[in-house]
Amino acid sequence: MTTHHYSPVAIIEIDLDGVLLAVNQAAITLLSLPDALLQRTKQAHYQFDYYRALNLDPNLPISQLESTTIVLKQQYYFLQIFDDIERLVFVIQPIGYLKNRLSKKGIANQQAFNVFCTNSAAMQKLIKQAKAFSKQKEPLLISGSTGTGKDLLALACHQYSPRGDQVFLGLNCAAMPDEVVESELYGHAPGAYPGATEGKRGFFEQANGGSVLLDGIDEMSFRMQTKLLRFINDGSFRRVGDDNEVSVDVRVICATKADLFLLVKQGKFREDLYYRLNVLPLHVPLLHERSEDIIDLAHYFINEFANKQGINSPVLTLDAQLVLLSYDWPGNVRELKNTLYSALAQLNGQEITASDITLPRSQSAKSYVLSDEMEGKTLDEMTKQFEKTVLSHLYQTHPSSRKLSKRLGISHTAVANKLREYGIGKT
């Protein structure tokens, strides 16, 4: 007798209008969907109400649901949502299966930080710090502006740590009511809330032996800050509505885009919690502070998009690279990725040129591009001046045509000709 096995990981893909694009057998079984949907395509226009189907709070935006736990058929599942320009992909994994799979894969390894581009000194310093801090038991505090990749760094720190084969869970605390935060983190006993007939294990219990990321810690209320401080200090807590103490071993990782020390001085964040969290601080630099990484990141996102679409990776031309290097990127790595994905989604040829990249007009280039040096010059003259300025700047950290060609992702001959034309590198 043959036994058929299939992955318990449910996968659902929809477009931005909620129309089902694809679904696997695990999702059909878990969500009690019609079997016929396995053969359906977008033309069938099956509307998937994921808020209702996955028991999600309809008041929460999708950005706060990207990585969370949900309860389906009285079982706990880890939900991940991936936003890929024109679609949403839902990946739902049983907590027990996820923990076992991570253990078997042994992802806690030396390659955990390889997802980061580290040409810049700023990123090299950060990753060196992160590797050292990952080995410790104290809480991690990751700060940085929106879009810098704080959550990605938190995951890498977990994977690199001795806990890397255990569960990693993340909760976005921003703008969440105390009751939700408390229930998600600490769980609750049966009857703790109206209609709560079943008990619930919180993140700290589910991730026992692993790590929990608290994103947006700066927006956590004073009451929740007090409870968190108590948990960090003694490793135990009580579920809501329960008198019994629960003890777990969890590494707490906090992330914030705010200056916590300033919030302490303003009386908006507990001073004792701040000093308890600020033992192992990591600060993710702004993208324009690590400009040496921009082109490598661009190539990474282009290849990622091409792989997903099953196409050959387009070439990023020199003029497009100069545009990317000239912009300040207030939205950081996330903005760079979205900008390139938008360009790729509309691309017809095999090259991404400057005209394919759309940026806010007010910040499309640094001040030197529109300086007095450009006054009265033709477009061709301005382009050459722009090229010369950027190449001169990059040549300081990549002082040879071969190094510069590798940095820019174009041929050595093209770079050598440009350097010769502009007299760059001559002694």
N, C-alpha and C positions, 0 to 999 in steps of 0.2 A: 504493500500500500504506500503510495507516494504522498508525502506531506508537503503542501505548498506553503512557503513562508513569504511574507512580504514585510516591508519596513513599517513599523508602527508610526513613523513620522508622517503626519498629514500635511499635504501641500496643496494650496489653493492659489490660483492666479486669476486676478480680475483686472479689467481696465479701470480708468479713473471714473467711469460712470457706474461702476459696480457690476458690469456685465462679465459673467464667467468666461474666462479664456481657457483654463485647464484645471483639472482636479485629478488626484490619484485615488486609488482604492482605499487607502487608509482614511482619507478625508470623507469619502462616501460612507464608510462604516461608522466613523466617529460621530459625524454630524447627522447621520440618518438621512442622507441625500438620496435622490432617485438614482439607481444604478445606471439608468440611461444617460446620465450626465457624463459618463466616461467617454461616450462617443460624440457628445455635443461640442459644437464650436461656437465662436462668438456670434455667428449668424443666428443661433438659436435664441439669443437674447435672454438667457436665464439670469435674472437679477439676484445677486448674492448679498444679502443684508448681513454683513459681518458683525455689526454691533449686536444684533439679535442672536445670530447663530453662535457667536463665541461668548455670549453673556458679558459683553463689554459695556462700560458706562457710556451712554450716548452723549454725555456732557463733556467728555474728555476728547481733545483733538487727537488725531492719529499720531502726531509726534510724541505724545506721552504714552503711547501704547506699543511702541516699537519693540520693547523687550520687557515682558512682564509674565506673571503666572496667571492662569485662568482655571476655573473649575468647570469640567464638563462630565456629566454622568457620575458625579460625586468623586471624580479623580482629578488630581492636579496635573496641569500641563504647562510647559514653558512655551510661550508664544513669542515669535519674532516676526516683525513685519518689515519687508524691504521695499523701498520706494524707488522704482526704476524708470523715471521720467513719465512713461505712458502706462504704467501698470503698478499694481501692488501684489506682492507675493507674501502669502501667509505660511509660515512653517510652524507646526504645532507638534511638540515632542513630549511624551510622558516623562515626568521628572525622573522616575526610576530608571527608565531606559537611557535618558540623557546622561545621568551620572555614570551608568555602567559603560556607555559608549565612550565617554571622555576618558574613563579609566583605561579602557582597552587601547584607545588610540595613543595614549601617553602624550598628549599635546603639550604637557609641561616640559618643554625642551629648549634647547639653545636657539631655536629659530623663531621664538615668540615675537621678537622685535624686528624681524626681517621685513615686516609690512611697512616699515617707516623708511622714507628717503632721508639719508643722513649725509649729504654732501656738505651741508652747512655746519659750522663750528657750534652753533646754538643747538642743533639737533644731536650732534655727537655728544655734547655735554649732557643733554637731557637723558639720552638713552643710557649713558654710562651711569648716571645717578639712578635711573629707574631700575636698572639691573641690580644695583647694590641694594636699593630699598626693597625690591621685591622679595629678597631673602629674609627680611625681618618679619616680626610678628605685629609690630605696632601699626596703628591705622595709617593709611596713606591719604594725603590731601593733595589733589590735583587741581590746579587753577589754570585759567586760560580763557580767552575770549570765545564767543560762540563760533563754532565751525572749525576749531583748531584740532579737534580729534581727542578730546579728553576721555571719552568713553572707550575709544580704541586703545588708548594708552593704559587705561584701567584693566581692560581685558588682557593685554599683553603682560602686564605686571602679574596678574593672577596666573596666567599660563606659565610664566617663567619661574614662579614661586614653587616651593615644595607642595603647595595645595593645587597645583595645576591640573591634576587628574580628578579633582573634585568639582562640585557644582559652582558656577558663577551666575549670580542673579543681579539684576539691576532695577532700581526704582527711581523714577523721576519725581522728586518731591515738589517741584515747582507748581504752585497754585493748587495743590491738593488739600482738601479739608483734613483736619486732624484725624477724624474718624477713619478715613480711608488709609492714611499713612500708618496709623496705629494698627489697623486690621491687617494691612499688607505685610508689615514688618514683624509684628508680634503674634498675629493670629488671634482667634477668639474662641471662647467656649460655646457650646450649644446654648441658645437662648440669650446670648450676650446682646443681640440686637433684635428688634421686631422682625419676625419672619426667619431668623437665623436658627433653623432647627438643627443644622449640622455644625459641628465644630470645624475650625480651619487652622491649619498650620501656617504660620507666617514665613516670610523669606528667611529669617534667621534660623528657623528650625529646618526648613527645606535645604538650606545651604550649609548645614552643620559639617564642619571639616573643610569648607570652601571659603568663598569670598562673596560679599555683597557690596555692590556699588550704589551709593546714595547720591544721585545727581541733583543739582540745584539745592544743595544743603543750606545755602544762604537764605532760602525761602521757607525753611522749616520753622514752625512756630516755637516759642519759648517752651511751651509744655512738652513738645516732642523733642526739643533739644535736651531738656532735663532728663527725659526718659532714655534718650540715646547715650548721654553721658554716663548714666548709671549702668547701662548695659556694657559700654566699653570698659568701664572700670572693673566690673565683677563677672561679666560674661553670662549673666542670668537675667531673666525677665519673667513677667507673668502675662499670660494671654489675657485679652480683654474678657472680663467676666469670670476669671478663674483665680483662685487663691493659691494655686500650686506654682512653685518656682520651676522654671525650665532653664537648664544650663546647656550651653552650646559652645563650640569652638569655631568662631567665624572671624575672618579678617575683614575689617570695615574699611572700605575705600570711599572717600568723599570727593565730589567734584563740584567746582563752583566757577562761575564767570565773574563773580564779584570780589572785591577786596575785603576779605573777612575782617582784617585788622581795623579797617576804616569803619565797618559795621559795628565792631566792638566799641570803638570810641564814640559812635553815635548811639550806643545803647540798643542796637538792633540785633545783636548776636551775643550769646553768653561768652563771657571772657574765659571762664574755666573750660568750656568745651573747645573754644578756639585753641587754647594752649595744649589741650589733650590731643587735638587733631593735627596741630602744626609741628609734629615731631619729625615727620618725613615728608616735607613739602616738595612737590614737583610742579614747575610752571611751564606750560606749553607755549612756545613763542608764537607771535603773530606770523602769518605767512610772509608778509613783506620784510620781516626780520630774518627770514631764512630764504632769501631770494635764490640762493644757489640750488635749492631743492625744487623750484617751480617747474622747470622743464622736465625733470625726471618724473615728478608727480603727474604732469600733463601726459607724458608718454604712458604712464601706468594706467591712467583713466581711459585713455584712447584704446589701449590694448584690452582693458577690462570690458569696455563697451563692445569692441569688435568680437571678442570671444563669445559674449552673450548673444550677439546677433548672428554669429557664424559667418563673419565676413573678414576679409583681409584688413589689417590695421592701416588706416590712412596715414599719409606722411604729414607731419606738422612742419610747414614751411618756415623759413627764417623770418619772414615778415610777421607771421603769426606768433612766433616765439618772442619777437621783440615787443609785440603788443601785450602779450602775457607778462613779460618782464617789466613793462612800463606802468602797470596798473598796481594800485595800492592794496587791493583785495581786502576790503573791510569785512567781508564774510568769510575770509580765510580759506582753508582747504575745501570746505563744503561749497563755497561759492565757485572756486576753480572747477571742481567736479561738475557742478550744475551747468556752468558756462560751457564746458566742453561737451557734456552730454546733449545740451541744447543744439550746439553746432553739429554734432554727429548725427542727431536725429533728423536733421534737415539736409545733410550732405548728400550730394549726388556723385561727385567724383572721388578720386583717390588722394586728394590733397586737402588739408585744412589750411586755408589762407587767412590773412588778416581780415578780409571782408566777411568771412564766415563767423567771426567771433563778435558777439554783441555784448557791449559793456555800457554801464551808465555813462552818459555823455560827460557829466560833470566831473567824473573821476577816471576818464578813460586813459589818461596818461599823467605822468608826474610833471611838475611845473617846468622842468627844463625843456620839455618837448615844445612848449608854447612860449619859450623865452624870447628875449629880444633877438637872439641869434637867428630866429626863424623869420623875422620881419622882412618882407619884400622878396622872399625866396619862392621859387616854384615848388610844386609838390615833389618833383623828383629831387630837387636840392634839399628839401626838408627831410625827405626819406633817408637820403644819404647822411645828412647831419645826425639824424636819429640813430641810424645804424652805427655810425662812428662813435657816438656817445656811449651807447650800450656796450659795444664791443670793447671799447677802451676800459669801461668799468669791469667787465667780466675778465679781461686779460690780466687784471691785477691778481686774481685768484686762480686763473688758469693760464699761466704764462708760456704757452706754446700753442701752435696751430693744431697740434694733435689733441692736446688736452681740451682745447676750446671746441674742437669739432665733436669730441665725445660728449662734452657738456651740452652742446646745442643739438646734438642728434642729426647733424648734417655732415656732408663729406669733408674730408681733410682739405681737398683741393679748393672747395668753395670758400672755406674759412681762410685758407692761405691767400687766396686772391683778394678777399676783403681786407685782410690785414695789410697786404702789400698796397692796395689801393688807398687806404687811409693812413699809411705810414705808422701803423701800430706795431710796437715791438722792436723798432729799430733803436739801436744804441747810439 
